[in-house]
Each structure stands twice: as C-alpha cells, then as structure tokens.
Amino acid sequence: MTAMTVPAPLTARRAPLPRLMRSELRMMLRRPRTLIGLGLLALVPVVAGIGIAIATDANSDEPMGQGLETLVAGNGLLLPVFALVVSLNMLLPLTGAMLAADALAGETAHGTLRNLLTAPVGRARLLAVKAFGVATVSLLATLLMAVTGTIAGILLLGGEGMLTSSGTQLPFLDGVGRVLLTVVLVTVQVWALAAVALAVSAWTEHPLIVVVVSLGLVIVSGVLSVIPALDWLDPVLITTSWQSVSDVVRDPLPTGSITEGLLRAACYIVIGYSLALSRILTRDG
Amino acid sequence: MSGVSEGTVAAPAAAVPPAARTRGLRKVYRGTVAVDSVDLEVPTGAVLGMLGPNGSGKTTTIRMLLGLVTPTAGEVELLGQKMPDGAALALPEVGALVEGPGFHPFLSGRENLMRVAAAEPLLASARIPGAVADALERVGLTRAAGRRYRGYSLGMKQRLGLASALLVPRRFVILDEPTNGLDPAGTREVRAVIADLHAAGTTVLVSSHLLAEVEATCTHVAVLNQGTVVAQGELAALLEAGSANLLVTTPEVTRAVEALRDHRIPARAVPDGLRVDLTATTAPQVVETLVHAGVPVHEVRRQRTGLEDLFARLTEDTNVIEDAALDDLATLIPEDAR
C-alpha cells in the first residue's frame, strides 16, 4: 500500500449485517407482487379445504377412495400437508423463482444494485443478504400456508388428530409436529430451486429469464423422471424428492427418504450458490 | 490556434495525492473498445468537469473509478486505493450518482433513501433518519418524500439520486449527468450543491455534456472523445491558452489603433471597437495607453476562447462529416429559399 498524505487514513468499515438484512426484508415485504403472491398462497389451503368439505359432504355415503385427498376428510391437520405438497409442484417453485429473480436481476434492471455496490456492500455479503431475503420470504410463504391450512382444516374438516397414510391415528400435537416437518421439507426444496434461480439471477438482468429458466428446470425434471428409460437420471433430478415429501404422513416416519430429499436439496443449494458467487464476484455492475 | 493542443495540460504540482487517478485505462465490451488509454487525474479539492459527446466513454470511466466495472487493462486509484480491490476502504468516502438514479418504484423517496442509508458503512444506525431528512432537505424533496418513487417526475428522480450521493459527508462526490431532466431552477440548485461541496473541501467529479454548466461550476476540465482523454487541466489555463486578445469597445477606433501602434502594440479594428493582441503586452498597459491618448473607452474585456469553441475543436473529428454534410445541404438549397 502506498504512503498516503490524505487528511485521515481510510478505514475499511462495513454496514452491520443485521441492518442490511432488515432493510432487505423490509424492501421485499413492501413489494406489491411479493405481498400478492403470499396472499394467494395463503388462500390455497383455504380453497382446497372448502372444496374437500363440500365434496365429502355430498358423497358422505360413498366409500372413501385411496390417496391423500380422501384421507384429508375429517382430518383437518392433513389439509396444510396436502396444500403444501400440492403447491410444491408449481406454485411454490414459482414463488421462489420470482423472489430470486427480483433479488439480483430485478435490482440490476432497476439500477438499484449499483447503489448497494457503491455504498459499498461487498459482493459476497450482497449475495449473503440476498440469499437470506429469498430464504426468509420462502419460509414465510410455507409457514403462512401451514397456518391458514391448519386453521381452515380444523374449522372445515375438524381436527382431533391426524390419520396417517399407514392407517394409524396420531394425537393432535404429533400431528402438528408432522405439519411443521412438512413446512421444513417443503421449504428446503424451495430453497434448492431458489438457489439455482439466484445463480441465473446473477447472470442476467432480465427477471423474466430467471423465472423461465427455473420453471423450465422444474418441468424438464418432471418430464425426465417419468421416462422409464431415463430412470438412472432420477437421483440427480431436483424434482425427485418433491414427490416423496408426502411421506411425512406415514407412520412410522420414513427417515431414509426424508434424509435423502434433504441431501439432494443441499447439493442443489451448494451448487446454486457457488455459481451465483462466482458470477457476482466478477460481473460488471 | 496554438497553446493548448491535444494531449494533457500539466496541472500544478499538488502536495496531496489526487482523489482519483487512472493509468492506461482500457475497457473492451465484446470487441467494442469503450475506453482506451485513459490517463485521468482528479486533483484533491478540485471540481472536475468531464466533458465529451455521447458515447465518449465518460460513464464507463466513472464505472471503473467506482469499481463497478473491471478494466480490461490499466490501473485505477481512488483516494489512493487501487480499485476494485480497495473498494471497502475508498468507497465509503465516495458518494456517487451513476447512470441516472436507480430506485424501487414501489417505495417512497424517503424509504428508498433509508434503504441506501442502511448500506452506508459510515452511517451509524441511530443517525440514519436524520441523515435521510437532511439529504432530502438539501435537494428540496422534503415535501415529496412520502410519495412513491413511481410517481416522481424526471427531475425529482434526479434529485433523489443526488440526495443518495449526499447522505454522508464525503471526500469525493461523483455525479454522472446530474442535471439531466432538471428545470433551470433545479440546474441552479445542483450548481449550488456543487459549490457547497467545493467550499467544504470535497473533491467533485461531474460529467456533463452541458458546457455552460461545466464552465460555471468547474475548476478543472477533462475532455473525452472516442474513449480517450483529449485534454485535461485547469479550466482557466485551458481557456487562456487558446487566446490572448483584448476586446476594446470605443467609438473612436481609428484614433485608438493609431495610439496603440505608436506604442508598438498590434491592434485591429473590429465592429464597435478593436481587438488588441496581448502576446507582447498586458491589459493594464493597453488601457493606460488608450486613456493617455484621450480615447474614450466604453468597455474592455478579455476575449476567451469559450469552452464551446475548445470543446468543438477537441472533438471535431467526429463532427467533420456531419458538418460537411450540412455544408453540402446548404449549397443545394437555393439562396432565396433559405
């Protein structure tokens, strides 16, 4: 470093990380489309609950069929699980992709990212703050669905406990535990997709591209997983563990498939954030 | 046309290191050379106006100064720190408005500034609301602070961008086209802000294509054309070097010219007066000579090259074709039709 005769030596100071995180969350939760998205997601279990309540009332004499939908009837705590598992197919990945798209590509397009870069917020810290924001709001979305789902389920379908898909009956508190476990598993899967989306987001300044690529990944994975000749691909497909999340209503809990799902998601998270970091450190802002 | 020429005009040797310095700066975007061999120096305490036609590399140079863009070749020093590696040291002391204001449309002006303030390393959390209010006051946005940015006029957006550069007292403020979209009153206010910063000892780099603005506010000038610096130095020195003439307004031109010739001062009659060559004499001598000779002198002023002339001369290469085309057009139009 060269000798300086400037008035006072410069010191490397950084804005406190919690302050940056608060600011990020506040901004995200003021964005109209985030709020609308959260509101619509919260309605999903309510609408599903009303639908099931009407359907079971009309067909109360008929014998129940197989599958999660029929198990829900009379078991309110299954409603949030059902809503979360169904939403993981498209709605929640869409939400994660949208949040990630706004986080970097959207901010670049608005010219707001360079305000942060010139403040300066270090580039690695910037990614950490963005990842925190996307992860927190994704968690908020699933938690919100669990809450509205549980309330709607108990009110509409009644809830003394939880009937598992293995045929056993869990007490109420254990049932709540299973709902929370569903929230964790679904959220981690959304984080995995959001990590990939954030990597794309670091690469482009068009938020639409992020959403298209992320949903494209989900759709292609889904298609590949149903082609029997390509079964050998299944272990690396992001959607493989999405189907097995409904295992949480089995008794006893199949820890093997749950751990596998978490590990697969963790791999995607590591890969996604590595790509995002390598890009954000070198990109021209 | 002599004196200042293409190349650099040496600035007086400064005791303090420059606020910013680049050496051999070059940036290539996908095969297009945006900036090439830029050796820019922003002396500490100066107000440097960066002039250049559209696409001359002003913004790219500024982006490299701020570490937003990594140069293809060359070095950047900002407040003595090599960029972009020294960003954490230098940037907290630098306020910048680059490439127009960038804010969230769904947040109000105040909320947008709060967000920028949250990222400012030099701002303690407790001081943020006060700093935001002060910055809004300084750019005259206090009354519109609660409105959403989406509904702001171009001028208000520009003011908010300026406010974000002024959130913290800085050593160096970089303003890229700060008066874009501002009305004359707004332009005057920006001038006042720049003057305040200068008075407080802050170094200012302001890029513009408005020559009058630069002439009114800057102590130094750097002229860019086609990605390179074609001239830089003190504004007065650059303007002075181009001409050394005194314009004298007098009704008695013939007597004045004779009086001056008797003292071997070359002078030439022009409408309303005469133009005196100052290469061999000084302005007070000329006036003294004229007054002694009994010539009524109504007005004496130094003829300046004017930034406009200088700018046109330095950047004319690109405009030659256009001018030639215009001349062609002029000859095509019959005299009486014009």
Chai-1 contact restraints between the chains, C-beta under 6 A:
chainA,res_idxA,chainB,res_idxB,connection_type,confidence,min_distance_angstrom,max_distance_angstrom,comment,restraint_id
A,M4,B,G80,contact,1.0,0.0,6.0,A-B,restraint_1
A,T5,B,V16,contact,1.0,0.0,6.0,A-B,restraint_2
A,L10,B,L89,contact,1.0,0.0,6.0,A-B,restraint_3
A,A12,B,A88,contact,1.0,0.0,6.0,A-B,restraint_4
A,A12,B,L89,contact,1.0,0.0,6.0,A-B,restraint_5
A,R13,B,P92,contact,1.0,0.0,6.0,A-B,restraint_6
A,R13,B,P121,contact,1.0,0.0,6.0,A-B,restraint_7
A,R14,B,P121,contact,1.0,0.0,6.0,A-B,restraint_8
A,A15,B,A119,contact,1.0,0.0,6.0,A-B,restraint_9
A,A15,B,P121,contact,1.0,0.0,6.0,A-B,restraint_10
A,R19,B,A118,contact,1.0,0.0,6.0,A-B,restraint_11
A,R19,B,S125,contact,1.0,0.0,6.0,A-B,restraint_12
A,S23,B,R115,contact,1.0,0.0,6.0,A-B,restraint_13
A,S23,B,A118,contact,1.0,0.0,6.0,A-B,restraint_14
A,M27,B,R115,contact,1.0,0.0,6.0,A-B,restraint_15
A,R31,B,F106,contact,1.0,0.0,6.0,A-B,restraint_16
A,P32,B,F106,contact,1.0,0.0,6.0,A-B,restraint_17
A,H110,B,G102,contact,1.0,0.0,6.0,A-B,restraint_18
A,G111,B,G102,contact,1.0,0.0,6.0,A-B,restraint_19
A,T112,B,G102,contact,1.0,0.0,6.0,A-B,restraint_20
A,R114,B,L68,contact,1.0,0.0,6.0,A-B,restraint_21
A,N115,B,V116,contact,1.0,0.0,6.0,A-B,restraint_22
A,L116,B,A119,contact,1.0,0.0,6.0,A-B,restraint_23
A,L117,B,L68,contact,1.0,0.0,6.0,A-B,restraint_24
A,T118,B,L66,contact,1.0,0.0,6.0,A-B,restraint_25
A,T118,B,L91,contact,1.0,0.0,6.0,A-B,restraint_26
A,T118,B,A96,contact,1.0,0.0,6.0,A-B,restraint_27
A,A119,B,A119,contact,1.0,0.0,6.0,A-B,restraint_28
A,A119,B,E120,contact,1.0,0.0,6.0,A-B,restraint_29
A,P120,B,A87,contact,1.0,0.0,6.0,A-B,restraint_30
A,P120,B,L91,contact,1.0,0.0,6.0,A-B,restraint_31
A,V121,B,A119,contact,1.0,0.0,6.0,A-B,restraint_32
A,D284,B,V69,contact,1.0,0.0,6.0,A-B,restraint_33
A,G285,B,L68,contact,1.0,0.0,6.0,A-B,restraint_34
